[in-house]
Amino acid sequence: MVLQEYKVWDATTRVFHWVNVLCMVGLIALGTTILNASSLGIPNSGKIILKTVHVWVGYVFILNLLWRLIWAFIGGPFARWRAILPFGSGYTEKLSKELAALRGQSASHSHTTYAGHSPLGRIAVTILLLCLVIQGVSGIVLAGTDVYMPPLGGFFAEWVAADGLSASQVLPYAPDTVNPDAYAEMRALRSPFYQTHEFTYFVLLGLIALHIFAVVLTDIKRGGGIISAMFTGKKVFATPPEDISESQE
């Protein structure tokens, strides 16, 4: 059996992946600590520090994600939207074949390989990217309403500032610097964003666990070097993958 290397993930995609991994690890660790701050006995001053660091890591996360979304228009063939989103010419048929193979109902398609994302993988990646975008957008609002950090912090601070104080004098966890009525209105606006952020946090935990499980299982059962490809950019197959010809169109 002769194995052949195929260049799949370009450098930008690989850098995005690992920066995103580091950001997610940091954000999850910080977010989990913030969620349990009261039970851990962390004072308000500690919460402010945790939330500030969380926001700064969030800035890196959002910029990295934004660049990846742009790269999907101009990057390599396997990084583009047509190789990510779950539709396109023949997609439904390919998805049906993959699902049948997973159920053991289609031996002829049990060894179909893909250099990029498989049809089922495209659904998973799309959901994951959507959740990351939702988390980023809701996080920007929370950063502005909680610790008054850019880009929206100045607007919210001005909204809730106590009479006679400027926006720059409004401080987190300092009720004497805010107008109680305006602050209550702001927090009411903030509430759905917080609920979305918290819910998506738990969804992402599940998706990350599923992603790791699926990657390891696929690498073991089908080969191709999925894990090593995120370091080298290359996968190895005995026969040309299903989507190689598509990537050359």
C-alpha positions in Angstrom: 0.0 0.0 0.0 1.5 3.3 -1.1 0.6 6.3 1.0 0.5 9.8 -0.5 0.6 13.2 1.2 -1.9 15.9 0.5 -1.6 19.5 1.6 -4.9 20.4 3.3 -4.6 23.1 6.0 -2.8 26.3 5.1 -0.6 28.0 7.7 -3.3 30.6 8.5 -5.9 28.0 9.3 -3.5 26.1 11.5 -2.4 29.3 13.4 -6.1 30.2 13.9 -6.8 26.7 15.3 -4.1 26.7 17.9 -4.7 30.4 18.9 -8.4 29.5 19.3 -7.5 26.5 21.4 -5.4 28.6 23.7 -8.0 31.3 24.0 -10.8 28.8 24.7 -8.8 27.1 27.4 -8.1 30.4 29.0 -11.7 31.7 28.6 -13.2 28.5 29.9 -10.9 28.5 33.0 -11.6 32.1 33.7 -15.3 31.8 33.0 -15.7 28.8 35.2 -13.9 30.6 38.1 -16.1 33.7 37.6 -19.3 31.6 37.6 -18.2 30.1 40.9 -16.6 33.2 42.4 -19.0 33.5 45.3 -18.7 29.8 46.4 -14.9 30.2 46.1 -15.0 33.2 48.4 -13.5 35.6 45.8 -14.1 39.2 46.7 -15.4 41.9 44.3 -11.9 43.1 43.7 -10.9 39.6 42.6 -13.9 39.3 40.4 -13.0 42.6 38.6 -9.5 41.3 38.0 -10.8 38.0 36.7 -13.4 39.7 34.4 -10.8 42.1 33.1 -8.4 39.3 32.2 -11.3 37.4 30.7 -12.1 40.4 28.5 -8.5 40.8 27.3 -8.3 37.2 26.3 -11.7 37.6 24.7 -10.2 40.4 22.5 -7.6 38.0 21.2 -10.3 35.4 20.7 -12.5 37.8 18.7 -9.8 39.1 16.5 -8.6 35.6 15.7 -12.1 34.5 14.9 -12.8 37.6 12.7 -9.6 36.9 10.7 -10.7 33.2 10.3 -14.1 34.4 9.0 -12.4 36.7 6.5 -9.9 33.9 5.5 -12.9 31.7 4.6 -13.4 34.0 1.6 -9.7 34.3 0.4 -7.9 31.3 2.0 -6.9 27.9 0.7 -9.5 25.6 -0.9 -10.2 23.6 2.3 -10.4 26.8 4.4 -13.1 28.4 2.3 -16.8 28.6 3.0 -17.7 26.2 0.2 -15.6 23.5 2.0 -17.1 24.4 5.4 -20.8 25.1 5.1 -23.1 22.1 4.9 -24.5 22.6 1.4 -23.4 22.8 -2.2 -23.4 20.5 -5.2 -24.0 16.8 -4.2 -23.7 17.6 -0.4 -27.0 15.9 0.5 -26.0 12.7 -1.3 -22.6 12.6 0.4 -24.1 13.2 3.8 -26.6 10.4 3.2 -23.7 8.0 2.3 -21.7 9.0 5.3 -24.7 8.5 7.7 -25.4 5.1 6.0 -21.8 4.1 6.5 -21.9 5.1 10.2 -25.0 2.9 10.6 -23.2 0.0 8.8 -25.7 0.0 6.0 -23.4 0.9 3.2 -20.2 -1.2 2.9 -19.4 0.4 -0.5 -19.0 3.7 1.2 -17.6 2.7 4.5 -14.1 3.8 3.6 -14.9 7.1 1.9 -12.2 9.6 3.0 -12.1 13.4 2.9 -9.0 15.6 3.0 -11.0 18.5 4.4 -14.2 18.2 6.5 -16.5 15.3 5.9 -20.2 16.1 5.2 -21.0 15.4 8.8 -18.0 17.3 9.9 -19.1 20.4 8.0 -22.3 20.5 10.0 -20.3 20.3 13.3 -17.8 23.0 12.2 -20.6 25.3 11.1 -22.4 24.9 14.5 -19.1 25.4 16.3 -18.3 28.6 14.4 -21.8 29.9 14.9 -21.4 29.3 18.7 -18.1 31.1 18.7 -19.6 34.1 16.9 -22.5 34.2 19.4 -20.1 34.0 22.3 -17.9 36.7 20.9 -20.8 39.1 20.3 -22.5 38.5 23.6 -19.1 38.8 25.3 -18.5 42.3 23.9 -21.9 43.4 25.4 -21.0 41.9 28.8 -17.6 43.5 28.8 -19.3 46.9 28.3 -22.0 46.4 30.8 -20.0 44.6 33.6 -16.5 46.2 33.7 -17.2 49.0 31.2 -14.5 48.0 28.8 -14.3 48.8 25.0 -15.8 49.0 22.6 -19.2 49.6 24.3 -18.0 50.3 27.9 -18.0 54.1 27.4 -21.5 54.1 26.1 -22.9 52.1 29.0 -20.9 54.0 31.6 -22.3 57.3 30.3 -25.8 55.8 30.4 -25.6 54.7 34.1 -23.3 57.5 35.5 -24.6 59.0 38.7 -25.5 62.7 38.6 -22.5 64.9 38.5 -20.1 62.1 37.4 -18.6 61.5 34.0 -18.4 58.1 32.3 -14.7 57.7 33.3 -15.7 57.9 36.9 -18.1 54.9 36.7 -16.5 51.8 38.3 -17.6 48.2 38.4 -19.1 47.0 41.7 -19.3 50.6 42.9 -23.0 51.5 43.3 -22.2 55.0 44.5 -20.9 55.8 41.0 -24.1 54.9 39.1 -27.7 56.1 38.9 -29.8 53.3 40.4 -32.7 53.6 37.9 -30.4 53.9 34.8 -28.3 51.0 36.2 -31.4 48.8 36.6 -32.4 49.6 33.0 -28.9 48.8 31.7 -28.9 45.5 33.6 -32.3 44.5 32.1 -30.8 45.1 28.7 -27.8 43.1 29.6 -29.8 40.1 31.0 -30.5 38.2 27.7 -26.9 38.7 26.5 -25.7 37.2 29.8 -28.1 34.2 29.5 -27.0 33.6 25.9 -23.4 33.8 26.9 -23.8 31.4 29.8 -25.9 28.9 27.8 -23.5 29.0 24.8 -20.6 28.4 27.3 -22.2 25.1 28.2 -23.0 24.2 24.6 -19.3 24.9 23.7 -18.1 22.6 26.4 -20.2 19.8 24.9 -19.1 20.6 21.4 -15.4 20.7 22.3 -15.7 17.3 24.0 -17.5 15.9 21.0 -15.0 17.4 18.6 -12.0 15.9 20.4 -13.7 12.5 20.6 -14.7 12.5 16.9 -11.2 13.6 15.8 -9.4 10.9 17.8 -11.9 8.2 16.8 -11.7 9.1 13.1 -7.9 9.2 13.2 -7.9 5.7 14.7 -10.5 4.2 12.5 -9.9 5.9 9.1 -6.4 7.3 9.5 -5.2 10.2 7.5 -3.4 12.0 10.3 -6.1 14.4 11.3 -4.4 15.4 14.5 -0.9 15.8 13.0 -2.3 17.7 10.1 -3.1 20.7 12.3 0.7 20.9 12.9 2.0 20.0 9.5 -0.9 20.9 7.3 -0.7 17.6 5.5 -2.8 14.4 5.6 -1.8 11.0 4.3 -4.0 8.6 2.4 -3.7 5.4 0.4 -6.3 6.5 -2.1 -7.2 10.0 -3.3 -9.8 11.5 -0.9 -13.3 12.3 -2.1 -12.8 16.1 -2.1 -9.4 16.4 -3.7 -10.8 17.0 -7.2 -13.3 19.5 -5.8 -10.5 21.5 -4.1 -8.8 21.9 -7.5 -11.8 23.4 -9.2 
